[in-house]
Amino acid sequence: MNDKSLECIRFYDIQVNKMVKGRGGVILFTDRGCRLFLECSRNDGFYLRDEAVTKAVSDAGFENVDTYVRNQDGELFTVGDDGHRYVMKNWFGGRECDVKSVNDVMEAVRTLARLHICLNVVSSNGVRYLRNNVNTNITKQWECMALAETADEQPESELKASESIVHNAVHFDRGAGLRTNMERHTKEIKKAANYMRGKKKKNEFEQIALGAVDTFFREADEASRNINSKRFDERFDRMEQTNELVHGSYNYHNVFLDVGNGGNAVTNFEKCHNDCQVADLYQFLRKVMEKHDWNINVAYRLVDEYDRLKPLEDDDIDMLVTLLSFPEKFWKIINQYYNAGKAWVPAKNIDKLKIVIEQNMRRRELIDKMCGM
């Protein structure tokens, strides 16, 4: 982002006191709080959808989200002299959640529970967000919000993009996201293993991976069979019937603590979609556990604290255990290897692989303990 692009800031009703690069753009400290100024790298529909999602979450009561700030002309996009488009979002002056701090991750899981409660309010309005689309089965209130109050108030380019979002129907298939993803990832582990076995000369990464891949593949295959079994059909049906929503990328990078108004903030809702909310809890818990060496006590505290604020059903616990039983970190490492040319493997990837293998016994111990919750 160059000096010319920063001249676009004059089109916003703010006074900038300080600016620093960060979060893919420029963080502005203004007389109206923090803002994030970004150059657009996606199509109009992406930003219009993100604006609608964050506004809906804020209106539902979870106000500390990165909603968009329109310019003085009421437009979402500002075009600079360089011809590029820019957007501005509300941002936060707090600190990013420290994943190594038990106190911080406990506060983050409490924030997740509160966010899910507000997302349920959004869902109750009949809104369905499916990945990057919004289902046509929506209320008139949502349609007005997505298309702006009147067509005359919205630039033609934005109107067309919004209409494409609203009228692009996507339909549910019982837990298609979680189920098909796990099934595909299991196949990718097998594909990478078969490739490595077929090589005559194996490097260090391949030798280490092949020594452990059978164990991890069995775990992946079992988890995939479990998530695809009929015992979770009712849970996925409930998700569909209630339009259940998840953040989609809830990790410590997207959680800001002590943002100045006595609360915490959550950012980056671009992956918000319909799914079982326990999927958010799983993603957060898994990443925390990797940093805490799969400490059983920390895991129990996190799950108990979430359950205290937003009670988990028995099938949610079962699903959480099933998701944790899939060796996702191993899959990520081996799939990255397979898709990256396979000729040369960075030393850091070898180290990551060793850590995943070394931690696996403790991961399995945690899963076995949680089966009795």
C-alpha positions, 0 to 999 in steps of 0.5 A: 500500500503506497502513499497515494492509496492512503490519500483515500482516507480523506474520504472518511469522516475521521481524524488520523493521529497515528498509523502502522502497517499490520493485518494486511493493511494499515491500522489507523488510530483515529479520533473515533477509535481504531480502524483497519484500511485495506486494499480490496483483493476479492470481488465485490460480493465477498466484501458485501457479504462480510459487511452483512454478516458482521452487521448482523452479528453486531445487531444481535448483541455482539458489538465488538466485531470488525464491521465496515465503515462506509465513506462520506458518500455512503459507499463501501468501496473507495476508489483511489487515484491508482484505480484500486479499491479500498475498504475500511473496517472498525478495529481494536486496540486490545491485545491478541489472545496469547495461546500460551496463556491459560488465562487468555485461552479461558477468556477466549473460550468464554468469548466463543460461547457468547459469540455462539449465543449471538449467532443463534439470534442471527440464525433465528431470523431465518438467515442462512450463510453457506460458505460464500453464499446466502441461501434464498430462504431468507426473510424480507428483513435480511434481503433489505439489509443485504441490498441496502435500504433502497436501491437508489442509495447503493451504487450499481456495482454493489447492487448487482453484487448483492443481488447475486449473493441473495439469489444464489441458492445453495442447499444443505446436505446433512453435514456435507462440510464436516463429513466430506472434508474428513473423508477427502483428507483421509484419502489425501493421507493415503495418496501421499503415503502411496506416493512416498512408498513408490519412491526408490530414494526417500528423504528424511521427511519421507522416512519419518512420515512412512514410519508413522503413516499407518497409525495416523491413517487408521485414526483418520479412517476411523474418525471419517467413518464415525462422522459419516455414521447415522448416529450424527444424522440427527445432530446435522438435521438439528443444525439445518433446521435451526440455521446454526452458524459458526465463525468458521475461523475461530483461533487466537489470531482473531480474538482480541482481549481487553479492547477498551470497553470492558469486553473482547473482540472477534474479527475475520468472519469471512468464513462464517457459514452454517455448521455445528457450532462444536466445529468452532470449539474443536478448531480452537481447542485443537490449536490450543492443545498443540501449544499446550502439549495436549494437556488434559487439565487445560482441555477439560477446563476449556470444555467445562467453561464453554459448557457453563455458558453454552451447555453442550448436548451429549451428541456435541460432546460425541462430535467433539471427540470424533473431530479431535480423533482425526489427525488434522495436523499430520494431514496438514503437514503431509498434504502440504508436502504432497502438493508442494512438489515433494522435491525438497522439504524445509527443515521446519516441516521435518521438525513439525512432523516430529512434534506431531508424532511425538505428541500423538500418544498424549493426544490419544490419551486425551481423546480416551479420557474425553470419551468418558465425559 
